[in-house]
Amino acid sequence: MSPLHHAPDELLMAYAAGGLGEAQSLALATHLALCLVCRGEVRRLETLGGVLLDDLPAPPVDEDLLTAFLNRLDAPGGEVATLSRSCAKPAAAGLPVLPQPLRGYVGGDLDQVAWTRILPGLAQATVPVRSGTARARLLRVAAGTALPRHTHAGTELTLVLSGGYSDGDRHFQRGDLDFCDGSVDHRPMAGESGECVCLLVTDAPLRLTGPTGRLLNSFLRL
């Protein structure tokens, strides 16, 4: 099934221009592996950006830096680590649950994830990113379990990797990407048919709301 919820245009433009941090870029690159529509849009934006760059005067080249870069490429195993913005393939039946590039960050598929239980029916695992202040985490939510009601001090990207969840009258399945900010106060709930696994990227802590949630804010770092 093709994703129904896509990345906002402003995120796709920032991604195509290389203007997102590592954690957000990881979420977008993983979404592109599952979404033909957004992958095509990023290709279009990259092509448009290339045309615009062709109209600009060429910047001066640092010959020493260029030589060092080329030598690194020529060295054995000397690839430069990047997040591909356009070459990911869509997931298909029989392939791992975690697509690339996320699988490379985790070190394998879901069986390699070390989960930490934070609430009944809710576990998380940190996805290590090397730069930026945003956090990347995997969340595993048991079937029929609702997350604590919360809003956001910053932004939140949620990418469904398996199962699904509902948020009000919206339903999210594998490959769907949800974007939330401080204007959203919600309580997503995993579907009844099975657990939901998501990639969650936040650039500020979540703020639990409601009487119980406000008490838990001091004890939980979500």
N, C-alpha and C positions, 0 to 999 in steps of 0.2 A: 504494500500500500504506500502510495506517495505521500509525503508530508503535506499537511493542510495549513500549518502555521509556519510562516517563513520569517527570516530575519528582516528587521526594519530596513528601509532603504538607506538611512543614514549610516547604519552599521555596515552594510555591504559596501558603501562608498568608502568608508574609513578603512575597511579591511582590504579592499582592492588597492588602495593607496598606501598600504603598509602603515596606517596610522593608529592601529589598535595595540594595546599591551599584549604581553605573551598569553595571559590566561584567557582574555577575550578572543584573541586570535585562535587559540586552541579550540574554543567552543565553536567559533565560526567555521574553522577548517573541518571539524568533525561533522558539523551540520551539513557542509557541502558534500561530504562523502555519502550522505544519505538523501540529498535533495537535488534533483536534476534541475529544478527551476532556479534555485539560488546559484547553483554552479554556473548555469548559463548566464545569469545576470552579472556575476563577477567577471566572467570572461569578457562580456560586453563592456563593462566598466574599465577593465584593464586595457582593452583595445582602444577605448576612447582616451584613456590617460596616455597611452603610448603615442597617439596621434597628436595630442596637445604638447607632449614633451618634444616631439619632432620639430615643433615650431619655435622652440626656445633655443637660444645660443648654447653650444656645448660648453660645460664648465671646464676649467683647467684640470688636467690629470696629474695627480701626484704619482710620479713614475716609481718612486721607492715603494709606495703602498701597493701599486698595481703589480709590481714584480713579486712582492711578498705574497700577495693574494694568488697569483698564478703558480708560484712555487708550492703553495699549500695545496692547490688542486692537483698538482702533478705528483705530490708525495703519496706513498702507499696508504690507502684508506683515508686520503685527505679530502673528503667531502666537507662542504660547509653546511652546518645544521641549520635548516630553515623549515618553516611551516608552509607547505605548498598551498597556494591560493587558487589553483585551478585544475589540478590534475587528479584529484581524488576520484575514485570509482564508487558508484552507489553500492550499498550493501545488498546482498542477495542471500537467499535461503542456503543454509549450510556454512556460511561464513561466520567468523566470531561475532559475538554480541558487540564488542567494542571495536569500532572501526579505527583505522589509522586516520590521523596521527595520535589519537588518544591512547591506542594500545601500546604505542612506543613509550608514552609517558608512564603508563602503569606497569609496563614490563611483561605484558601478556594479556590474557582475556580475564573474565570475571573470576576465574578460579585462582588468579594470582593476587586478588585484592584482599587486604587485611582489614576487615570491617571493625569499627568500634561502635558499640551500642550507645546511643545517647538518650533515647526514650523508648518506651515499649513500642515495638513495631517499626522503629526508625534507627538506622545505622548509617554511618558515614565513613569515608576514607579520603584522606588528603591526596590530591594529585599534585606532585611536586612541580612547581614552575620556578624558573631561575631568576626572573626579573619582574619588576613591577610590584605594586602593592595589592592587587586583586588576588583573591583566593579562588582556587579551583578544587572542587570536591565531588566525589561520587556519593549519591544518596541512594539507599535501598529502603523502600517503604513497603511494609507488608500489605497484602490485599485488604482493601476496605479501610485502611488507616488514614486518618487525616493529620496533616502537619499542624503544628500549633499556629493559631491565627497570628499574622505578623504583617508589618509594613517594612519599608526599606529606607535606611539612611542614605543609600546610594542607589546603584542599579543592580539588577539580578538577571542573569541569563540562565534559563533552564532548558536543557536539551534532553529529550526522552530517548533512552537507549534500549529499553525493553519494557513491556507492559504499557501502562498508560495511567493517566490521572485526569480528574475533572476539577475545574476551577470555576464555580458558578455554573453558567450554561455553556462553558467552553470545554471541549474534550481534546486531550493531547495524547498522541500515540508515537510510536518509534519514529524518530527523525524530526518531530515537531520541535520548534524553538519558541520559547516564550520570553518576552522582555518585560520587566516590571521596574518601576521606580517608586519614589516616595508618594506618588498619587494613588498607589494601589495598596489596599488593606485586604488580605485574602487568607483563605484556609484551604489550600489544595488537598484533594483526597485521592488516594490510589484506587484504581478500579477493583471491583470485586472479584475479577477472574484470575488475578495473580499479582505478585509483587511488581512494583515499579522501580526501575533503576534509572537514575538521571545523572547528568553532569550539571553541576551548579557552579556558576561563576559569579561572585559578588565583589564589589569594590568598597564595601563598607558593611559592618555587622547588620544583621537583621534586627528589627525591634519587635519583640513580641507584644501583642496588644490584648486587651481584655483584662479583667481582674486577675485571673490566674497567670496569664502571660507576663504581666508586668512584674509579678512576684518572681517569676523564673528568669527574668532578664539578668539578674545578678549572678545566677548560677550556671546558665547555659551560654556558650559563645557560638552562635549560629551564623 
